[in-house]
Amino acid sequence: MANYGFPLSSGVENSRVTSPYNVRRAQFNNRIHGGIDLVANSSWVTQFSQPDLLATIGGTIYLVKYEANGFGNYCVIRGVDGYYHIYGHLKTPAPWSVGQTIQRGQKVGDIGTTGHSTGIHLHYEIRQNFADKATRLDPCQLLGIVNETGPVQTTGQGAFIFNGGSSQNDGYQVAVPYDYTYEELRPIADSLQSADRLFGRRCRIIVRDDDGAAMDFTNLHITFQIVKTYLMDIQYSVIKIYNLSRDSEAFVLRKATTIHVEAGYEGAYYGEIFQGDIIQSFGYWENGTDFIMEIIAADSERFLNAGFIANHMERGMTQRQAAEYITAKASIPAKINSISDGLKENALPRGKVFFGMAKDYLQQIAGNSEATLYMNNGEVNLIKATDLPKDSVLKLTPNSGFIGQPQQTELGIKAKCLLLPQIKVERCVQVDNQWVQERQITLGSLQTKLDPQGIYKIAKVTYTGDNRGSDWYAEFEAMSQSGYLPALLANSGGNPF
Ligand SMILES: [Zn+2]
């Protein structure tokens, strides 16, 4: 259980609640009180003067602001618990800058009566989502005090209470500080409009056969739904090409084996989103007017389902070398894209005969190190959920990227955004918590907090496109990266979904 500090330096035994949480107050137009008001006992004030305001939990300074008709000088801490802790009516602006780290028990500022206030007191309020007052929490429940006017009484329930001064954040798994590099996504002109214009969208579709012959269908009407994930279930992608010629139809039906899709927008946000093996193609008429060639494809389908290995490997090879060997020597070979640095480095104690599916051996190697095997555009990746990002972290905001509001999920977030090739499996995105719609959670349960740094690793992407219609977006699911890695991920080699 979390340990929250008491926010006044006068301590629990020398303080009073002057206005409880969630009551209507006549002197404030009968509005609901969103926090609790606290003061030091007058005898304590006489002896020691006014108390200091102390951080109830460590975190990051989120806001230092003045509002004449509201909280006056106020300071908001984004706690390591993921909540926003508001300190209102400070005497002077809090001596903190946004982004600074504050420890539990450190002084936030001086108690005061600025803003809409009738006397010196602290207004302390907690919200799950700073922008949404409906997400307020009962601060008394977290502090473990009784929500009643009068001397502060501890409940012994819920959170453990102590008097401020400690700088420990025990009870929390604090995010590992890591120096991420960020890439700010620039807004793309007109990208969010929808009508029958194309708004600088761009895509290219090429189908190839095994002899290297290729056909480019970019100029035809094309729709696609492409799924990429590091789940090892085969994920089928569907690409429809409208009204292709008889020759093209024959090529797709009889000869084509692979399909390649590039998509995005004119400029920097364009690139390959899919390269896969064609599993099935068939043509049909739609509404009697359009002839549609539907292509079902999957990433690395042939390597996964027909890549066979029958070789002998010398003793002394590392896991990494074994993975490289198997991938290269399979009857349908592939390339390695990336192998986690977290792969165990123990070498083969003796020579080994490989005879079976390359995929099965690669999965064994992955399993030995609690890693995951996944294929991306025909290449092998062995990754661990805890791997640090290789690319810069892509910052997404409602002005640049998102369509609608991201939602919190059990293990992270899911979101819909512009169709950008940069949105891809294993890429990390940074999403400020204030944009995320949080799941309804039980008070006191901490396992599904939003990532404190707002960093998530993409585990699944679905690209939906129509080069003559309105659909042009990517939907992704991403996992909390640096904060509260769920126990199931930390302890098992299983897939995160
Ligand atoms: Zn108040």
Boltz pocket constraint, residues with backbone or C-beta under 6 A from the ligand:
constraints:
  - pocket:
      binder: B
      contacts: [[A, 19], [A, 33], [A, 35], [A, 36], [A, 37], [A, 122], [A, 123], [A, 124]]
      max_distance: 6.0
